[in-house]
């Protein structure tokens, strides 16, 4: 018997992200295993392998880990930008009534985790660089955990979590742009400005060739890399200029076409590779001192307590003030379970952590990753258990 495929775009998206989240878990576990066995030197050798590209005087030389974090993740942010543009123009976020619920939840889910981290690390200038780490939500992991509950999960919870994650991504993009940039190189930034102007001109001339946009985007990415502004933002900027609707072929969407082509690559290759490269931490010798480190506690506490309490309280406040309302098939109990799941901040938290501490000269990567893993594991387990208890035995997910 042929399995029925979801007909709607969001149905296909949710199905893809759920399976991608499971693969993400496997990649993270493999990295942890390699980092804690006699194979650890080979794992370290792999991610530290120098990779260099040189064209005349232009040189890009980085270890493999940074090519993954700066290069592959730019493609991920390009996809995030495409999804954001589509959702704002004609998707779940195009109507005011649909965006208030996830928007207020996302606001609480970013503010309270950052506050909890601040309370643990106030006064430590180096540690405070990581204040934004627990503010992120990993939608791939979250939907992967939801998939374990099967058809009992109503579609409205999946849409709520996906929409909330989009607002989280917007917040992460703004945070990266504002707080995690190096010393600005004006000559390279000028090239970025020229690329943006060229993209605007190409779009205004109704050009639909993806090759043209991507070529300009690659130049902009290199210039962004050299400018001091984090290179992944080039992906978001490029996405804003991809046409949603075709000017020459009725019913065709260049943006949707690129988004469709990228989804599988991001879900099944880019994010698992990122998790594999960044999740490998040595747990041998971890004791009370490491577990009670303020950075680890701030991140774990922010993800586990800050996310669920911040999201739930602001949504509850919004409903009480009649700014929004809960969908009919979401109870307060299941909402709390969904809020707890948002404490799984794995991919984006690791990414922000790599930006926060890489320039400080102080090695806090172990503390950061330990806090992310502990907070994400606890949040995923609690969210799963609450939803298993509060959701009915079956629901019409589609």
C-alpha positions in Angstrom: 0.0 0.0 0.0 1.4 3.4 -1.0 1.7 5.8 1.9 -0.3 8.9 1.5 1.8 12.0 1.1 0.9 15.4 2.7 -0.7 17.6 0.0 0.0 21.0 1.5 3.4 22.6 1.6 3.4 22.9 5.3 2.5 19.3 5.6 5.5 18.3 3.5 7.7 20.7 5.4 6.7 19.3 8.8 7.2 15.7 7.6 10.7 16.6 6.2 11.7 18.5 9.3 10.6 15.7 11.6 12.7 13.1 9.8 15.6 15.6 9.5 15.4 16.1 13.3 15.9 12.4 13.9 18.9 12.4 11.6 20.2 15.4 13.5 20.0 13.4 16.8 21.9 10.6 15.3 24.7 12.9 14.0 25.0 14.5 17.4 25.2 11.1 19.2 27.8 9.9 16.7 29.9 13.0 17.4 29.7 12.4 21.1 30.7 8.8 20.8 33.7 9.6 18.6 34.8 12.4 21.0 34.8 10.0 23.9 36.5 6.9 22.4 40.0 6.1 21.1 38.8 7.6 17.8 38.8 11.1 19.3 42.2 12.1 17.7 40.8 11.3 14.2 37.6 13.2 14.9 39.6 16.3 16.0 41.9 15.9 13.0 38.9 15.9 10.7 37.2 19.0 11.9 40.5 20.9 12.2 41.6 20.0 8.7 42.8 23.2 7.0 40.9 24.0 3.8 42.2 26.9 1.6 40.9 28.6 -1.5 43.0 31.2 -3.3 42.3 33.3 -6.3 45.1 35.7 -7.0 45.5 37.9 -3.9 42.2 36.7 -2.4 42.7 34.0 0.1 40.2 32.1 2.2 42.0 29.7 4.7 40.0 28.2 7.5 39.8 24.8 9.3 37.0 22.6 8.1 34.9 23.4 11.2 34.7 27.1 10.2 33.9 26.3 6.6 30.9 24.4 7.9 29.9 27.1 10.4 30.4 30.0 8.0 29.8 28.4 4.6 27.2 25.6 5.0 25.3 27.5 7.6 25.0 30.4 5.1 22.9 28.1 3.0 20.8 27.2 6.0 20.2 30.9 6.7 19.4 31.4 3.0 16.6 28.8 3.4 15.5 30.5 6.6 15.2 33.8 4.7 13.2 32.2 1.9 10.8 30.6 4.4 10.5 33.9 6.3 9.7 35.9 3.1 7.1 33.4 1.9 5.4 33.1 5.3 5.2 36.9 5.8 3.8 37.5 2.3 1.3 34.7 1.9 1.8 32.1 4.6 1.0 31.5 8.3 2.5 34.9 9.3 0.7 37.0 6.6 -2.4 37.6 8.8 -2.2 39.5 12.0 -4.5 37.2 13.9 -2.1 34.2 13.2 1.1 35.9 14.2 0.4 37.3 17.6 0.3 33.9 19.4 3.7 32.7 18.3 5.2 36.2 18.3 4.4 36.8 22.0 5.6 33.3 22.8 8.9 33.8 21.0 9.4 37.1 22.8 9.1 35.5 26.2 11.1 32.5 25.0 14.0 34.8 24.1 13.9 37.3 26.9 13.6 35.1 30.0 16.4 32.6 29.0 18.7 35.6 28.4 17.8 37.0 31.8 18.5 33.7 33.5 21.9 33.5 31.8 22.6 37.1 32.9 21.7 36.2 36.6 24.3 33.4 36.5 27.1 35.3 34.8 26.6 39.0 35.7 30.0 40.6 36.3 32.0 38.2 34.1 32.6 40.1 30.9 33.9 37.1 28.9 31.0 34.8 30.0 28.4 37.5 29.2 29.3 37.2 25.5 27.1 34.1 25.5 23.9 35.7 26.8 22.0 34.9 23.5 22.9 31.2 23.4 19.8 29.9 25.3 17.5 32.2 23.3 17.3 29.9 20.3 14.9 27.0 19.4 15.9 24.1 17.2 12.8 23.4 15.1 14.3 20.3 13.4 15.0 18.6 16.8 11.6 19.7 18.2 9.6 18.3 15.3 11.7 15.2 15.4 10.6 14.7 19.1 7.0 15.5 18.1 7.1 12.8 15.5 7.6 10.2 18.2 4.1 11.0 19.4 2.5 10.1 16.0 -0.9 11.2 15.0 -2.0 12.3 18.5 -0.2 15.7 17.9 -2.7 18.2 16.4 -1.5 20.2 13.4 -2.0 23.5 15.3 0.8 22.6 17.7 3.1 21.9 14.9 2.2 25.2 13.2 2.6 27.1 16.5 6.1 25.6 17.0 7.1 26.3 13.4 5.9 29.9 13.5 7.5 30.5 16.9 10.8 29.1 15.6 10.6 31.5 12.6 10.3 34.4 15.1 13.2 32.9 17.0 15.2 32.9 13.8 14.4 36.5 13.2 15.6 37.3 16.7 18.8 35.3 16.1 19.5 37.1 12.8 19.1 40.5 14.5 21.3 39.4 17.4 24.0 38.1 15.2 24.0 41.3 13.1 24.0 43.6 16.1 26.2 41.8 18.7 28.4 39.2 17.0 30.4 41.1 14.4 34.1 41.7 14.3 35.9 44.9 13.5 34.3 46.3 10.4 36.5 46.4 7.2 34.9 49.3 5.2 36.3 48.3 1.8 34.7 44.8 2.0 31.5 46.2 3.4 31.3 48.5 0.4 31.4 45.4 -1.8 28.5 44.1 0.2 26.5 47.3 -0.4 27.2 47.1 -4.1 26.0 43.5 -4.2 22.8 44.5 -2.4 22.2 47.3 -4.9 22.9 44.9 -7.8 20.4 42.4 -6.3 17.8 45.2 -6.1 18.4 46.1 -9.7 18.2 42.5 -10.9 14.9 42.0 -9.0 13.5 45.3 -10.4 14.3 44.2 -13.9 12.2 41.1 -13.3 15.2 38.7 -13.7 14.3 35.1 -12.5 17.4 33.2 -13.2 18.6 31.6 -10.0 22.1 31.4 -11.3 22.3 35.2 -11.6 21.1 35.7 -8.0 23.4 32.9 -6.6 26.5 34.3 -8.3 25.9 37.7 -6.8 25.1 36.0 -3.5 28.5 34.1 -3.5 30.4 37.4 -4.1 28.4 39.0 -1.3 29.2 36.1 1.0 32.9 36.4 0.4 32.8 40.1 1.0 30.7 39.7 4.1 33.3 37.1 5.4 36.1 39.7 4.9 34.0 42.6 6.2 33.7 41.5 9.8 29.9 41.1 9.6 29.1 37.4 10.0 29.0 35.8 6.6 25.8 33.8 7.2 23.8 37.0 7.1 24.5 37.1 3.3 22.1 34.1 3.0 19.3 36.0 4.6 19.9 39.2 2.5 20.0 37.2 -0.7 16.7 35.4 0.1 14.9 38.8 0.4 15.5 39.5 -3.3 14.4 36.1 -4.7 11.0 36.7 -6.5 8.0 35.0 -4.9 6.0 35.0 -8.1 7.1 34.7 -11.7 6.6 37.5 -14.1 6.7 35.3 -17.2 5.1 32.0 -16.1 1.8 32.0 -14.4 1.6 29.8 -11.3 5.4 29.4 -11.0 7.3 30.7 -8.0 11.1 31.0 -8.2 11.3 31.3 -4.4 9.2 28.2 -3.7 11.2 26.3 -6.4 14.5 27.1 -4.7 13.1 26.4 -1.3 11.8 23.0 -2.4 15.2 22.1 -3.8 17.1 23.2 -0.7 14.9 21.6 2.0 16.2 18.1 1.6 19.9 19.2 1.4 19.5 21.3 4.5 17.5 18.8 6.6 19.5 15.7 5.6 23.0 17.0 4.9 23.8 20.5 6.2 22.3 20.5 9.7 23.4 16.9 10.5 27.0 17.8 9.3 26.9 20.9 11.5 25.7 18.9 14.5 28.4 16.3 13.8 31.1 18.9 13.7 30.0 20.9 16.7 28.5 18.4 19.2 31.6 16.4 19.9 32.8 17.2 23.4 34.9 15.0 25.7 32.9 14.0 28.8 35.7 12.1 30.5 36.5 13.6 33.8 33.4 15.8 33.9 32.7 16.5 37.6 30.9 18.8 39.9 33.1 21.8 38.9 32.2 21.5 35.2 28.5 20.8 35.9 28.2 23.8 38.2 30.1 26.2 36.0 28.2 29.4 35.6 28.2 29.3 31.8 26.9 25.8 31.7 24.3 26.5 34.4 23.2 29.7 32.7 22.7 28.0 29.3 21.1 24.9 30.7 18.8 26.9 33.0 17.9 29.3 30.3 17.0 26.6 27.9 15.2 24.4 30.4 13.4 26.8 32.7 13.6 30.1 30.7 12.1 28.8 27.5 9.1 27.0 28.9 8.2 29.7 31.5 8.9 32.6 29.2 6.8 31.2 26.4 3.9 29.9 28.5 3.6 33.1 30.7 3.6 35.6 27.8 1.1 33.4 25.8 -1.1 33.2 28.9 -0.8 37.0 29.4 -1.7 37.6 25.8 -4.8 35.4 26.0 -5.9 37.0 29.3 -5.5 40.5 27.8 -7.5 39.3 24.7 -4.6 40.0 22.3 -4.8 36.5 21.0 -6.4 33.1 21.7 -5.5 29.5 21.8 -6.6 27.3 18.9 -9.5 25.0 19.9 -7.4 21.8 19.8 -4.6 23.2 22.1 -5.1 22.9 25.8 -3.1 24.8 28.4 -1.4 21.5 29.3 -0.3 20.7 25.7 0.8 24.3 25.3 3.1 24.0 28.3 4.5 20.7 26.8 5.1 22.5 23.5 6.8 25.4 25.4 9.0 22.9 27.2 10.1 21.4 23.8 11.2 24.9 22.7 14.1 24.5 25.2 15.7 22.2 22.7 18.0 24.8 21.2 20.7 22.6 19.8 21.7 23.8 16.3 21.1 27.5 16.7 22.5 27.6 20.3 25.7 25.8 19.1 25.9 28.3 16.2 25.5 31.4 18.4 27.9 29.9 21.0 30.6 29.4 18.3 30.2 33.2 17.5 30.1 34.3 21.1 33.4 32.8 22.3 35.6 32.2 19.3 37.1 35.8 19.5 37.4 36.0 23.3 40.7 34.1 23.6 39.1 32.1 26.5 38.1 28.5 25.8 34.5 28.3 27.0 33.4 25.9 24.2 33.2 22.9 26.6 31.1 24.8 29.1 28.8 26.2 26.4 28.3 22.8 24.7 27.7 21.0 27.9 25.1 23.5 28.9 23.4 23.2 25.5 23.3 19.4 25.6 22.0 19.2 29.2 19.4 21.9 28.7 18.2 20.5 25.4 18.0 16.9 26.7 16.1 17.9 29.8 13.7 20.1 27.7 13.1 17.4 25.1 12.3 14.8 27.7 10.0 17.0 29.8 8.2 18.3 26.7 7.7 14.8 25.4 6.3 13.5 28.7 3.9 16.4 29.2 2.6 16.1 25.7 2.2 12.3 26.0 0.1 12.9 29.1 -1.9 15.9 28.0 -2.7 15.0 24.3 -5.5 12.6 23.5 -4.8 9.1 22.3 -5.2 10.2 18.7 -5.8 13.4 16.8 -6.3 14.5 13.2 -2.8 15.9 12.5 -3.6 16.6 8.8 
